[in-house]
Amino acid sequence: MKALSPFLLSGAALLLAGCANAPPQPAAPATHSAAQDTLWLDRLSWGASSADLAAVRTRGRAAWLDAQLAPHTPAALPDAAQAQIQALGVGQQALAPLVQALEAQRRAADATADDTAKAAAQKDYQQHLGQLAREASARALLNALYSPNQVQEQLTWFWFNHFNVHQYKANLRVMVGDYEQGLRERSLGRFRDLLGYTTHHPAMLRYLDNEQNAAGHINENYARELLELHTLGIGGGYSQRDVQELARVLTGLGVNLGDNRPKLKPAFEAQYRRDGLMEFNPARHDFGDKQLLGTTVKGRGLAELDQVLDLLARHPSTARFVSRQLAQYFVADEPPPALVERMAARWQQTDGRIAEVMRTMIASPEFEASLGHKFKDPTHYVVSAVRLAYADKVVLNTGPMIGWLYRLGQAPYNRQTPDGYPLDQNAWAGPGQMTTRFEIARAIGSGSAGLFKLDGEKQDRPAFPQLANPLYYEGIAPRLAAATQQALGQATSPQEWNTFLLASPDFMNR
């Protein structure tokens, strides 16, 4: 990378100095301006687009939101984006046979006698896993960039983060794409369905060690996170005894990566369950009665889990905890308690229907008042920058975006701990982060980011970004702070102008 010019460095300092504390925006008028509608779309999408702004201006916010909360699936992406997704190997084979083929590859590599050949075979296996995870990342980014179902795509990211798994645990790199796709399909439905999906998915069962959880050899890892992070939350009214009892409920629920069935006593045969790679082995289950959150759970096998998941999904603490998480992601780092309570009430009225909870949040005065004040996490920053720069031209290579997210500390599927990436500004507004964002802004703004360079090609195909587009003039320019306008006015080239806009405090907020 070439050294930044003194002018660029001075412009960077001027713009980045205000990123963490953008000037407050005026209150929304009764009839929303194009600028206010753009902010509204910035909050509900991965970055406002000209097409969405036109739809909101002509049909109104309500019609746009109705379509988002009941989206057409599968989404109709631009042909160039859809072709890239269809070419990815990650979506061309069902999870079970894909995992089994890779397990056969791993076993063959481990059994190779020659040390040099063994190392090469093991490296090839690891590269295959890595390729599948990168392909899943590429699919996620293409959907974020070009899917018309923008609320669904934001929620897909949110739910993966809420029910986080780490790609480098065991062989999860082969599973994260399938796991994410299931979250996408359920992202606007009932929370109970999401919860049940994650509880039975092999990625979660492996990540939190439940395949090691058996009667007489209890592993509490998954039970603890299921209560603390996925449902009730810290302070949600559960005790260490509840963790222990839930761990007993979860005994026997694990993963079978082969096509073999365990040998069972005749009394257990009817209790055995297999769904893809998920396996419930009754020989490993604690069939004693349990007491969980004051409720008796009769020992009867996998049916115990359904009873417990119903209890957790409908618990007032879950409604409050998950509503607060949603509000933190979409509204403010410290969401207004009154808003959270209204969302939780709607949750309980609708049996945890996420679309209805979202509707309550979006219709609130607190949501409107927050527009323009939510600092973008790295994924929002990167995706929104590319969406603005190349609104009508599909990128050919998401590799640079994945690399930027690694540099910014928020790479897909890469949060090691089960709490997911933090959602507050303090995690992402440090000086190092701001410097890296400026470098990314410069790469995108100059047209040399590598987004249109296919593997094996030495140079980008011509695709200079067009940031000064109708969306900018109608929805962004009217609300730019004076300091940003001054910096843009001092730019000596289109490349510098693009860089200054993408690095501005105004663009760092949504």
Number of C-alpha atoms within 10 A of each C-alpha: 5 4 7 12 9 9 13 18 13 13 23 22 15 19 23 22 15 16 20 21 15 19 15 11 15 11 11 15 8 6 8 14 15 19 21 23 23 29 25 24 24 19 28 21 26 26 26 26 23 18 13 20 24 15 14 20 16 11 11 14 17 12 12 17 17 12 13 20 20 14 16 11 8 9 14 14 17 15 10 12 20 18 11 16 21 12 11 16 12 23 17 11 10 11 19 18 15 14 20 16 13 18 16 13 17 17 12 15 19 14 11 15 10 8 10 9 12 16 14 13 19 18 14 15 20 15 12 16 20 18 17 20 23 22 20 27 22 21 23 22 21 23 22 26 26 24 22 21 22 24 25 26 25 21 23 23 20 22 20 22 19 20 21 25 27 22 23 17 15 11 19 23 23 25 24 25 25 18 20 19 17 17 25 21 14 20 26 23 16 18 23 20 18 20 20 15 16 21 21 19 21 29 29 26 21 19 23 23 17 25 24 20 26 23 20 11 11 16 21 22 17 24 22 20 18 23 21 19 19 23 26 24 19 12 10 16 12 18 14 9 12 19 22 20 19 25 23 27 34 30 30 24 28 26 25 21 18 15 11 7 11 12 10 14 9 8 9 13 14 9 16 17 15 14 13 18 20 21 22 23 26 25 21 19 22 21 18 13 15 20 15 19 18 9 11 11 19 15 16 16 25 21 13 19 19 14 14 18 18 14 16 21 25 18 17 18 20 26 27 24 23 23 27 24 19 24 24 18 22 24 26 22 19 12 20 15 12 10 20 24 16 16 28 24 19 22 28 18 12 14 16 26 19 24 22 20 24 20 16 19 23 19 11 13 11 17 20 18 14 20 26 26 22 21 26 23 24 22 22 20 23 24 19 26 25 23 21 22 22 19 22 14 15 20 22 18 19 21 20 16 22 20 12 19 18 14 14 19 18 19 18 23 25 17 19 15 11 19 16 21 20 15 20 17 15 12 12 20 19 12 12 10 16 22 15 14 22 22 18 22 25 25 19 24 27 19 20 18 18 20 22 21 20 16 9 6 9 9 11 16 15 10 15 15 21 17 23 16 14 13 22 18 13 16 21 20 17 13 17 19 16 10 15 23 15 13 19 21 11 14 17 11 11 17 18 21 21 24 26 29 25 28 30 28 24 25 22 29 22 28
